[in-house]
Amino acid sequence: MHDILRADKGQADIFAIQEPYIDSKGRTRALPHLRVVYPTGHIEHFGDPARPRSRSVMMIHTRLSTGSWTQIEIPCGDITAIQIKTTSSTLRIFNIY
């Protein structure tokens, strides 16, 4: 995963990653210019045996203002989604495992 992120050299604005590496604290690894978006409830329920491991994340480049996008709340570890608003339209991006 890191090889792909590094090879991009900061050109992509959004990465949709499936089966990311998740450490013992429930976090994945990202480069400093990327914000990680986890599935809804991932952090709060990490380690809960009743909830399966999250299998999708999105990474958003910091050049996209946090005021221009929001996470779409979907209570499933296999789906991460965001909504981007521009002056002319709204774009929804889903990462579905």
C-alpha positions in Angstrom: 0.0 0.0 0.0 2.8 2.4 0.9 4.6 1.7 -2.4 1.5 2.8 -4.3 1.0 5.9 -2.2 4.6 7.0 -2.5 4.8 6.3 -6.3 1.8 8.7 -6.8 4.1 11.6 -5.7 1.1 13.6 -4.4 -0.8 13.8 -7.7 -4.0 11.9 -6.8 -6.6 13.6 -4.6 -8.4 10.5 -3.4 -7.4 6.9 -2.8 -10.0 4.1 -2.3 -8.2 1.2 -0.6 -9.5 -2.2 0.2 -8.1 -4.6 2.8 -5.8 -1.9 4.3 -3.2 -2.7 6.9 -4.8 -2.0 10.3 -2.5 -1.9 13.4 -3.2 -3.1 16.9 -4.7 0.3 17.7 -7.2 0.2 14.8 -5.2 2.6 12.6 -3.8 2.3 9.1 -0.7 4.0 7.8 -0.8 7.1 5.6 1.5 9.7 4.3 1.5 13.1 6.0 -0.5 14.8 3.1 -3.3 12.3 3.3 -6.3 12.3 5.7 -7.7 8.8 6.4 -11.5 8.2 6.3 -12.5 5.0 8.1 -15.9 3.3 7.8 -18.5 4.7 10.1 -17.9 3.3 13.6 -14.5 1.8 12.9 -12.6 3.5 15.7 -15.4 3.3 18.2 -16.0 -0.5 17.7 -12.4 -1.6 16.9 -11.7 -4.9 18.6 -15.4 -5.7 19.1 -15.8 -9.4 18.2 -19.4 -8.8 17.2 -18.2 -6.3 14.5 -16.1 -7.6 11.6 -12.8 -6.0 10.7 -13.1 -2.9 8.4 -12.0 -3.8 4.9 -12.1 -0.4 3.2 -10.7 3.1 3.8 -10.4 6.3 1.8 -7.5 8.7 1.8 -8.1 12.3 0.9 -5.3 14.7 0.0 -5.0 17.7 2.3 -5.2 20.1 -0.6 -9.0 19.2 -0.7 -10.4 21.5 2.0 -12.3 19.7 4.8 -15.0 22.2 4.2 -15.6 20.8 0.7 -16.2 17.2 1.6 -17.9 15.1 4.3 -18.1 11.5 5.2 -21.3 9.7 4.3 -22.4 7.7 7.4 -22.9 4.1 6.4 -22.7 1.6 9.4 -20.7 -1.1 7.6 -17.0 -1.9 7.8 -17.0 -2.8 4.1 -18.1 0.6 2.9 -16.4 4.0 3.1 -18.1 7.0 1.4 -17.6 10.7 1.0 -19.6 13.5 -0.5 -17.8 16.4 -2.3 -19.6 19.7 -2.9 -18.6 22.2 -5.5 -20.2 25.4 -6.6 -22.0 23.5 -9.4 -22.6 20.0 -8.2 -22.3 17.3 -5.6 -20.2 14.1 -6.1 -20.5 11.0 -4.0 -17.7 8.5 -4.0 -18.2 5.0 -2.5 -15.5 2.4 -1.7 -17.3 -0.9 -1.4 -15.4 -4.1 -0.6 
